[in-house]
């Protein structure tokens, strides 16, 4: 972060001309709370924090930063888990916390237009009386914001059937580094020209600052049922996932937790989970009454055929919510029993779920660190939680190395290094594993088209070729199972 040399006094004076003084934070005790996002292993105190209240203020701030060549990092709720909102020590942290209004709800078009600081869950709460809801539901939905969801292309437990953020938005407005306000997409299901909406979704703040989002709303289904299946072997649970999908059933959600995560979640949320199980699956089915009834019977049979030791169906909406509460509480639950944990995020083809779970267990023994597996099993999005103690010399480094190996395993079986948490600072070296030099050069070309000076969220997400050379010749070819943990398969 040494390529910028900001004149702090000059920058502060320029910002004070266009921004009310209380909305500029410049004292050490004011800046410290912004030093990291949800991945606290990476910390950096920003030079200044600004909290604009209008789009015009955002435009003016970015124009000043471009003129003075000051890096800018946009921040939502700070719940991200990849260091994507890590401040730049020579730059401005642009907080969108005050952009927290729902601007329009259109039940006829089934859309809602919101500012980026609106919490994910707030949209569903605002349209519940209309019989509508917003489908993407990250585990942090009570706190995470829509702007951050778009920047990271967040998912959630219902992404298997209803898609990620990119599948549930119609239009965004962004401000470019030179202060121009752009509208990307539209209110129709498709827009003419290049699919810039998909390009901006998941771009991690590298291309522009999101100031408005129009999301799709869905009608609440007639019936929802959740099954809980327990297994005495995590491999059997993984195989059951593939069996359900291969039977032509697309659940609204299909989640998996291993024994370690089950015990932690049960102690925290009291969801009624079987704590003697090696793994559980949560399968939610929704649709018409007849459709759900038919699928419920089929899934029940598949689970028993897959050697589930117990299959339960939630008897009412309250029990269904309790089942999900346990799953969505898994991260804080594990945090109660370990001084620290490192949450990974990789995605694999479903058919490789059993072998990758076995490999993760082998790596856990190799690195001497426990791991709790919690993930969106239906779409192969893994969230292994690596337990460690940062106060013990070398444990953080071991946890990071362990996490890197998990991501490399994902790539080797044809997957990716991220499903919804983004690359940020955390996975930037593994980008060198997944992508070759020509692909990385294209990423940099796209970045340069939007931000030629590299001021927006610099040195994140896309590594330089020089960095990849330093990281080493670690390109892993899809399908080449070179890790000893996978050899038996």
Secondary structure, 3 states (H helix, E strand, C coil): CCCCCCCHHHHHHHHHHHCCHHHEECCHHHHHHHCCCCCCCCCCCCCEEECCCCHHHHHHHHHHHHHCCCCEEEECCCCCCCCCCCCCCCCEEEECCCCCCEEEEECCCCEEEECCCCEHHHHHHHHHHHCEECCCCCCCCCCCEHHHHHHHCCCCCCHHHHCCHHHCEEEEEEECCCCCEEEEECCCCCCCCCCHHHHHCCCCCCCCEEEEEEEECEECCCEEEEEEEEECCHHHHHHHHHHHHHCCCCCCEEEEEEHHHHHHHHHHHCCCCCCCCCEEEEEEEEECHHHHHHHHHHHHHHHHHCCCCEEEECCCHHHHHHHHHHHHCHHHHHHHHCCEEEECCEECCHHHHHHHHHHHHHHHHHHCCCEEEEEEHHHCEEEEEEEECCCCCCHHHHHHHHHHHHHHHHHHCCCECCCCCCCCCCCCCCHHHHCCHHHHHHHHHHHHHHCCCCCECCCCCCCCHHHHHHHCCCCCCCCCCCCHHHCCC
